[in-house]
Structure formats: structure tokens, C-alpha cells
Amino acid sequence: MNNYINSTITANNSSIDFEFDKQHIWHPYTSMSHALPAFGVISAKECELTLDDGRQLVDGTSSWWACVHGYSHPTIVNAMQEQLHKLSHVMFGGITHQPAIELSKKLVNMTSDNLTKVFLADSGSIAVEVALKMSLQYWQGRNQPQKQRILTVKCGYHGDTFAAMSVCDPEGGMHTMFGDSVTQHEFVSAPQTQFGQPFDNSELDEMRAKLSSQGNEIAAVILEPVLQGAGGMRFYHPQYLVGLRQLCDEFNVLLILDEIATGFGRTGKLFAYEHATHDGKAVEADILCLGKALTGGYISLAATICSDEVAQGISDSPAGVFMHGPTFMGNPLACSAACASLDLLSRNEWQAQVSNIERQLQSELAEAIEYPQVKDVRVLGAIGVIEMNSSVNTAELQQQFVDLGVWIRPFSNLIYIMPPYVISAEQLTKLTSAMKIVAKSILTCGDQAEFISHG
Ligand SMILES: *Cc1c(COP(=O)(O)O)cnc(C)c1O
């Protein structure tokens, strides 16, 4: 207690109480007994974060895929301020409001034609929970209640809540850690052909075999279209999705696409599923999950959008209603941020921005493939990845990056960036130079063990 009182007295607006943070606040995936250092950020503008000591860092993360227009964008800030004065939050049960209506109109218009019914949730993981529940309730409404299993591919990532965890990669995810508390679902190999390589349809054989033997129990297939993010930053061939859609139709299984990381332009298309076309038409999900960049990264919000058919099935189910309704559902403040962010996207500047970033990443990262310690270098849209041969020490590299004036957060054996679309060429060069310097330093250090994650 005494500690707490002392720290509140000593803390003021300009200094960050790191000691309190270390003692009392969880950060993502960290230990409370061996807390890794956290950097204090006091403000952020456009593509730069300002640290408490005044240093400015070029942001290579978009705060985990979210902040696509940069920080403190006046359009989003003004929209939120206006909304804040009118209505920050009101319950969504029995009540509706224009920010939710306006946002849902935009989402229905910009996603595939068959996606018409919008569920506004609080975070990506919840959007995935909602999608999975929708798929189960749908089959209840279609008199096939035995369809309760979910099928997915390895190397996926769908969030940290229990149902979301259950469809994450069974090895890289948290299955073994939580044992029987995590529902055992069905897995097939991850898509193998890389984006841009010639596709071989036999890659779908395992999926076909699984669906033909167990399709009767399977409610839905869930996967991330084209880019598997936190499961390894793998870019796979879009034709896989075309084949998968056909298999889902053939075996009466719903297709859930998780665009939480890839949505809103990141891969060079507005949605990653648009890379996957058949007879000129993009693959259509039955249920689509959106999040992360939905609000431009300003506040948490996610959406699960389903087809008329799915919505009808749910409504025909014994429950008669969809059984989900979070307290902060449809939060007006978050909806106003999302509307402003989508307005910015609708100016279509993102297309040129993302393709310029893609070109620059390709030319500036290419040489890294020559470093013996590097396994692969790949670029898709505004995403650049240097895959190392072995795992890196995140804390160590994080410090190196900060010393180089950039914010990049590697994980596993991946040094990667997905900067805000508004980044300048000079700022992007600063990021790619830092990636190369750091990747090389792992090599030249000679003591590789030092860099292997302690985790
Ligand atoms: C981040 C992410 C999620 C989870 O979103 P949260 O907002 O962190 O709960 C789900 N799916 C994918 C593909 C993601 O990248």
C-alpha cells in the first residue's frame, strides 16, 4: 500500500511511473516476476511515437495492424470528439443510434454482396467467438445440430479467448497449456504454396479428405485469407481459398474468413479475399470477421458480418435469437471512429500508398536474403518480413530498434513491419535500414545463444 501511495505522489503528468507499471500492470504475454522493460510513450502523431524522454520513433507496427492512417489524424480525432459530446455510450439492447447504422451501412456496402447482417463486438477475439457461435446456431436452425466441430488450418491465429484459442495453431498456440479446457477441433496442414508461386490443386486434397469423412459433424471452416499473421506471417496462394470455397459448398460447411489483421487495404486489396477470384468474382465468406484497423486503430471495435442465409438459419434455431450481446455492443464512440476511418479509406489514397510501400519494401529488404542468418524475405502489400533461421530475443532487439529510432517488435524468428499507410519514403527507409542492421547484428554477434528467446 505504502508503495502505491508513494508512487501516486511522485507520479505526475510528464513522468511515467515505470516502477508501478512493473509491479502492478500486466502487459501482453509478459511475466510479473521477470517483467521485460516497457517504453513510456506520451504522445503520437502521424507515424511517430514520442517517448517520455523526448525521443521520437518511427512506427513500424501500426500498433499491431490497426493504426493505418497514422496517429492523431484530425479527421478521426474530430469525429470522436464530436461524438463524445453527444453520446459516448448507450446500451444497444432495445436502443439504436446513427453511428452504428452509418457504420453498418458502410460495412455492408464495402464487403461482398452476400454479407448483409452486422454484429458489432468489442474486440477481434470476440468477433471470432461470435462467428463460431453463429455457425453452430445456424446448423441448429437447419436441423443439423450434430454439426458442432470447427475445421481450420495449422499456423492460424484467431485470438486469445477460449474458442478463439481452440482454432489457433495447435503447436504455436496455447492448446497444450490449457489442456482439456480448450475444445479439440479439427486441423489440416497449413496452405503450402506461397503467394506468387504456381498453385497445385492437390494441396487441397487433405482438406477434401477431411470434409468428405467428417463434413457431417463440421459446422464451419475458419481461416485467415491469404496472410496467416501471428501464426508465422505466412503469405499463401489465394487459389487455395477458391478451392476451399468450392469444397465448403460441396460438403455443406460454412466458410468463416478472419480478416481482422488483413482487412482495410493492408495486403494491397481492400480485403485479402479479393485476391482470390474465380470467373472474375472474389470468393465470398458466409461469415466475415473484422477488427484491428476498423477504427483506424483509435479505439477497440470489431464486426462479424454474415449472410442472409446464416442469419435466417440462426433465427430459425430453437433459441430463435442469436445468443450474444456484450455490454459495450455497438459503442457509438467507437463507431464514430470507424466511420471516420472508413471515410478516409474511401478517398482511395491507400491504394497508391500501399503499392508504393510494397515496391519500396521489395527493393530495400531484398538484400537481406544474402545474410546467412536469414531464412526468407517476403513482402505483400504494406507488410515486410525478414524471417530469421532461429528465434530472436524480443527484448534485446526491441532495445536495438529504439536506439535506432524506430518501433519494431519482432516475435519468434520474425522481424517484420506493417507501417501506417501514410508513412513517408524517408521514414520507411529508416525502418528497413534498422531491420537490416538488426538482422545483420544477430549474425555478426557470434554468440547466437544470447539472442535466442529466454521464453
Ligand atoms: C489480432 C487478431 C485477432 C484477435 O483480435 P483482438 O482484438 O486482439 O482480440 C483475431 N484474428 C486475427 C487474424 C488477428 O490478427
The ligand as an ORCA input file, in Angstrom:
! r2SCAN-3c Opt
* xyz 0 1
  C      -5.407     -9.847    -33.662
  C      -6.207    -10.896    -34.282
  C      -7.338    -11.434    -33.626
  C      -7.736    -11.040    -32.230
  O      -8.089     -9.711    -32.125
  P      -8.047     -8.984    -30.681
  O      -8.642     -7.638    -30.947
  O      -6.625     -8.945    -30.258
  O      -8.885     -9.799    -29.762
  C      -8.074    -12.388    -34.296
  N      -7.732    -12.799    -35.541
  C      -6.664    -12.300    -36.196
  C      -6.367    -12.772    -37.579
  C      -5.863    -11.341    -35.584
  O      -4.777    -10.870    -36.232
*
